[in-house]
Amino acid sequence: MDPNGLGPGNDALWKTIVSNMYTKEMDPFIAPKVQGILEASRQFHQVNVQYFPAPISKYNDPQIGESLIAHKTTILNEPFPPLSLADIRIRRVGYAIRSSLLRALHTMAGLGVTQETIAAVRKESEEPWRNMTMDVYLVWAQKR
């Protein structure tokens, strides 16, 4: 068991997505560069970025966290820390991302994602010991 691993299904899924983006001359890692692009364009001022890693694994679902707090239980034999309102909101963002990704999996066959990979991603997403996150960049600016 690799608690920090994506799992073979998720690994294959993201390799396929990134590869497809590169073949279309898209930058799959554009998000951290957007602030610099907007500032360099000189068309915007007050460019703001808020970054956070959104937990997208089952372990971090808001319902699980709230349930654990309510019942004062532990997971992975570690005490479950109390969650702030900000933590719960970030977990909800991660839950929304994971839910959307799982709903969209069937559309990814056209990208070359196999049915075996889709099944593995669904299975891995239910494994509560996985600790997966997705980087989220919220970018906003005012046009000059």
N, C-alpha and C positions, 0 to 999 in steps of 0.2 A: 504494500500500500504506500503510495507516494502522496502525502497530504498536501504538497505544494504543486503537484502536477496537474496539468489540464486533463490528462487522459489521452489515450490514442485517438479517440473519436474527435475531441475538441482540437487536438493538435492537427489532425488531418483537415478538419473543417477550416481552421484559420489559415493553414498553409495554402489551401485551395482559394480562399477568398483573396488573400494577399497576392497570390500569383495572378489571379484574374484581374485584379486592379492594375498590376504592373503591365500586363499585356494590353490594357486599354490606356496606358500612359497616365494612370491615376496614381497619386501618392497616398498609399494607405496610412501613412504616418503624418498627415498634413496638420492635424489638430494643434500640436504644440507650435507650429510655425505660423499660424494664422495671425497672431498678434503682430509679429514682425512684418508680415506681408501687408497688413492694413496700415501700420505705421509708415512703412516704406512708400506706400502709394501716396502719402500726404493728402489723401482725400478724407481722412478721418482724424478726429482728435478725441481725447479721452477714451482710448482703447483700453478695455478692461477684460481680464481673464480670471475666471475662477476654475481651478483644477481640483478634482478629487477622484480617487480610485473608488468606483462603485462596486460593491461586492455583488457578484452575480451567481454565487453558488448557493445551494439549498441551505447550507449552514447559516447563511446570513439573511434569509428571508425575514421580513419584518414580523410575520406572524410567529415564526419560531422564536425569534428574540423576545417578543412581547410575552409569548407563552412561557418561555424559560424564566423570565423575570417574575411573572405572576406566580409560578410554582416554585421559584427559588431552586431550580435544578441546575445541573451542569451538563456540559457536552464535552466529549473527548477527555473526560476526567479532569477538566480544569474549571475553576469557578467562572461562571458567566458574569462578566462585568456589567454594571448598570449602564443602560443606554441613555444618552442625552436625547433631547428632541432632534438635534441636528443629526445624530447617529441614525435615529429611526428614519428621518427623511432621506438620508443617503441610502439606507437599506431599501427604502421604497423605490428609489430611482433604479438601483441595481435589480430589484425584483421586476420592475417594468421592462428593463432591458432584456433580462433573461426570458421573461414571458414572451416578449415580441420576437426574440430570436427563435425560440422554440416553435412559435406559431408560423414563422417564415421558413422553417427548415425544408418543408416540402417543395418550396419554390426554387431551392438551390440545386436541384438535380440538373438544371440547365447549365449550371456553372461547372459541372463535373463532379459534384458531391454525390458519392454513391449512397445507395440505400443502407449499406452496412455502416457507413460513417454516420448517417442520420440516426440510425438506431443506437449507435454507440454514444452519440452526443446526448440523446434523450436519456439513456441509462446513466451516463456520467453526471448529468444535471440533477439527478435525483440522489446522488451519493452525498450525504450531508458532511462527510469528512473532507471533501474537496474545498479548497479555499481559493476561489477564482475571483478576480476583479477585472473590471474594464475601466480604462482611463476615460474620464469625462472632462471635457473642456467647455465651459460656458463662456462665450465671447460676445461682447457687446461694445458698440462704439457709436459715437455721434458723428454724422457726416458734416463736413465743414460747410 
